[in-house]
Amino acid sequence: REELATLAGISIDYYVRLERGKETRPSPSVLDSLARALHLDDAEHQHLRELAARAARYAPEPAPPPSRTVRPHLKQILETLRPSPAYIVSRTNDLLAANPGGLRLLAGIEEWPLKQRNIARYLFLHPAARGLFHDWATQVRGCVARLRALAGTDPDAPDLTRLAGELLLNSPEFARLWERYDIKGHSYGRKTFHHPEVGDLTLGHQSMQLEGTPGHRLLTYYAEPGTPDYDALVLLDMLGSQPTPHEPASSSDETTSPST
C-alpha cells in the first residue's frame, strides 16, 4: 500500500479509504495516477474509470436482461456481407442472429437450440470448440476477460449471473480464468480455424458496437477474394444455407437463424 500510494502521489490514508470503499469520488487525476502506478493497459485503465463512475452514483435496482430482438435492417446487413461470415451477439455473447457462413463457422453450434447458442458457452462446453480454434487458450482468456469487464460495471446483471453460474459449475477452466480478474476490451485481427468441413483457414475479423441496441455487437470475418481462404468462405456460406436441426421461433423477440 505504501509503495503504491507513493508511486501514485497520494497519501497512504487516502489510498486505504479508496481500497475500503470509504472514498467513492476520486478525481480523474488520481485515477490516472493509480493506473500508471499499476501499469494498467488502455482497457484496464478505462475499466477503472467505469468502476469509479459507478461507485460515485446511486446504484439503481438491477435492470432486466436486455432485449434479444434484432431489428430487420441489421439482419439485412448480415445478408449483404455474404459470403463473409457474420453474426450479432448480445453483451454476454448470446448468438442473436447470423448469416449462413457465420453460423457454420462455429462448427456444431447449429445443433444447439436457439436460446442455448452463446459464444462463451460454445468455447467452454461444446466438444468441437477446442479443435476448431488454433489458439483456443487465447480465445477463452479473452472471452472471460470481457465478461469480467461487464461484471465490474454491472455485477448484478441477471443475464451475466446466469451464464457465469452455469460455466462456473460445468467448466473448471472457466472457473480458473474467472478468478484471475483479467480485463480486456473487444479487438480485431486474425484468427486461424481448423474447420471440420472446409479445412484450415486464416481470416481477418472485426467487432463493431451497434448503436441504438442494448449492447449488441456485429462480428464479421473476411478473406482476400481469389485466395483459398476466400474459397473456403464461399463453401461455408453454401453449407450454411442448408436447413439446420432447430428452426427459428416465431416470436420477434427470439434468436433468429439465417435464411435457408
Residue pairs with C-beta under 8 A, 6 or more apart in sequence:
1 12
1 15
1 16
1 19
2 12
4 15
4 34
4 37
4 38
5 11
5 12
5 14
5 15
7 36
7 37
8 15
8 30
8 33
8 34
8 36
8 37
9 33
10 30
10 33
10 34
14 23
17 23
18 26
21 55
24 52
24 55
24 56
25 52
25 56
26 34
26 52
28 49
31 48
31 49
31 52
32 45
34 48
35 44
35 45
35 48
38 44
40 48
42 185
43 149
43 183
43 184
43 185
44 183
46 185
47 149
47 152
47 153
47 183
50 152
50 153
51 152
51 153
54 153
62 156
62 157
62 158
63 157
64 158
65 157
65 158
65 159
66 90
66 91
66 159
66 214
66 215
67 214
67 253
68 90
68 94
68 96
68 253
68 254
68 255
69 252
69 253
70 88
70 96
70 97
70 216
70 256
71 213
74 88
74 97
74 210
74 213
74 216
74 218
75 97
75 256
77 86
77 218
78 86
78 87
78 88
78 97
78 98
78 99
78 102
78 218
78 258
79 99
79 259
81 99
81 220
82 99
82 100
82 101
82 237
83 101
83 230
83 233
83 234
83 236
83 237
84 101
84 220
84 221
84 222
84 223
84 233
85 98
85 99
85 101
85 102
85 104
85 105
85 203
85 220
85 221
85 233
85 236
85 237
86 98
86 99
86 101
86 102
86 218
86 219
86 220
86 221
87 95
87 96
87 97
87 98
87 99
87 102
87 103
87 218
87 219
88 95
88 96
88 97
88 98
88 210
88 216
88 217
88 218
88 219
89 95
89 96
89 119
89 216
89 217
89 219
90 96
90 159
90 214
90 215
90 216
91 150
91 159
91 160
91 214
91 215
91 216
91 217
92 118
92 120
92 147
92 150
92 157
92 159
92 160
92 163
93 118
93 119
93 120
93 143
93 147
93 163
94 115
94 117
94 118
94 159
94 255
95 103
95 106
95 109
95 117
95 118
95 119
95 255
96 216
96 255
96 256
97 255
97 256
97 257
97 258
98 257
98 258
99 237
99 240
99 258
100 236
100 237
100 238
100 239
100 240
100 241
100 258
100 259
100 260
101 221
101 233
101 236
101 237
101 240
102 219
102 220
102 221
102 240
102 258
103 109
103 110
103 240
103 244
103 257
103 258
104 110
104 197
104 236
104 237
104 239
104 240
105 193
105 195
105 221
105 236
106 119
106 122
106 132
107 128
107 132
107 195
107 196
107 197
108 126
108 127
108 128
109 117
109 122
109 126
110 244
110 245
110 246
110 257
111 245
111 246
112 122
112 126
112 246
113 246
114 246
114 248
114 249
114 254
114 255
114 256
114 257
115 254
115 255
117 255
118 163
119 143
120 143
120 144
120 147
120 163
120 167
120 174
121 163
121 166
121 167
122 129
123 129
123 133
123 136
123 139
123 140
123 143
124 140
124 167
124 170
124 171
124 173
124 174
125 167
125 170
125 171
128 196
129 136
130 136
131 194
131 196
132 193
132 194
132 195
132 196
133 139
133 191
133 192
133 193
133 194
134 191
134 192
134 193
134 194
135 191
135 192
139 191
140 173
140 174
140 177
141 177
141 182
141 184
142 184
142 187
144 174
144 177
144 178
144 180
144 182
145 177
145 182
145 183
145 184
146 184
146 185
146 186
147 160
147 163
147 164
147 178
148 178
148 181
148 182
148 183
149 183
149 184
149 185
150 157
150 160
151 157
151 160
151 164
152 183
154 160
164 178
167 174
167 175
167 178
168 174
168 175
168 178
186 207
186 209
186 217
187 207
188 204
188 205
188 206
188 207
189 204
189 205
190 202
190 203
190 204
190 205
191 202
191 203
191 205
191 221
192 200
192 201
192 202
193 200
193 201
193 202
193 203
194 200
195 201
195 232
195 236
197 235
197 236
197 239
198 232
198 235
198 236
198 239
199 232
201 223
201 228
201 229
201 232
201 233
202 223
202 229
203 221
203 222
203 223
203 229
203 233
204 221
204 222
204 223
205 219
205 220
205 221
205 222
206 219
206 220
206 222
207 217
207 218
207 219
208 217
208 218
208 219
208 220
209 215
209 216
209 217
210 216
210 217
210 218
221 233
222 233
223 229
223 230
223 232
223 233
224 230
240 258
241 258
241 259
241 260
242 260
243 260
244 257
244 260
246 257
247 257
248 254
248 255
248 256
248 257
249 255
